[in-house]
Amino acid sequence: MEPKRPEVNTTRTYDSRRRREQARQTHEAIVDVARHRFLTEGFGSTTMTAIAAEVGVSVDTIYKGFGGKTGLVRAICEQALAGAGPVHAEARSDALHGSETDPKNIIRGWGALTTEVAPRIAPVLLLVRDAATTDPDMAGLKSDLDLQRLERMTDNAHHLAVGGHLRPGIDEHTAGEILWAYSSPEFYELLVLTRSWTLERYGTFIADALIAALLE
């Protein structure tokens, strides 16, 4: 007679997965609603109460998940930087170093990614910039985001330097600062939002400008 196999509680596993999925959906809904309200109504005019009411959750739920309005903006930035594809935009950027040997193609790949990511992140960074003039927490967030972007761009510059691609007189720290400047939301604001450049034209300009500034 075979020993009786212990019963597996599949209900508990299912409930756990369902709760995680519900939590993920709620998190995304809060971020989406907050992004829309911040960008249409402004940071100062948007209330946690309004966000909570639109999503259908309590204000406490948002505070527990994000820590307040500044935490919400940080989450919005993280979502925007991921890009639109299933693979994070930063991972796709990093992959260019392994798949391309021509540094011009690497930078053109960055330009193409710019057309995807800039429309998502630049308006939020401009929101942070404006709110930082009167809100100390947002000023702190702006400093954090500026530093993170500089570190990211310096890492990109390091790969170009290791490959021997930077032109004479440009070290990786200077190259990182140049990349940081060209990835700033102010460039997007001036050329796309103010001068109505298409994203394709903008991405091509960024790539061409960086190639001219950085490469031999």
C-alpha positions, 0 to 999 in steps of 0.5 A: 500500500502506497503511503498517503501523499501530503495534500498541497495547499494550492489555495494559499499560493494562489491567494498570495499570487493574486494579492501580489498582482492586485498590489502591483496593479494598485501601485501602477494605477497610483503612479499613472494617476499621480503622473497625470495630475502632477503634469496637468494640475501642477505639483503644488495643486495636486493633493494626495486626497484627489489621487486616492479618490481617483484610484479608489484607495485610502490616502494612508495606502499611498503614504505607506507605499510612497511616503508622500508626494515627493515619493510619488514623483520619484516612482514616476521618474523610475517608471519613465526611465524604464521606457516603453518596451519590456526590457528596461531602457538602461539595459538596452543602452548597456547592451549596445556596448556588447553588440556594437563595435562602432562607437558612432552606432552606439551613440546613434543607439542612445539617440534612438533611445532618447526618442523613447525615454525623453518624452516620458521623463523630461516633463517630470524632471521639468516638474521637479525643477520648477517645484524645487524652487519652493519645496525643500523635499523636491529640491532634494529630489532634484539633487538626487536625480541630477547626481544619478543621471551624471553617474549614469552618463559617466558610466557610459563615457567610461565604456567609450574611454575603455574602448579608446573612442574618445577624442584627444583632450576629452577624458571620461569625466568630461565626456560624462558631463557632456553626456549629462548636459545633452540628456538634460530636460532643458534640451528637450524643453527648448527644442521639442516643447518650445520649438516643436521639433519632432522626436526623430529630429531631436534624437538625430540631433542629440546623436550627431552632436555627441558624436561630434563632441566626443569621438575622434 
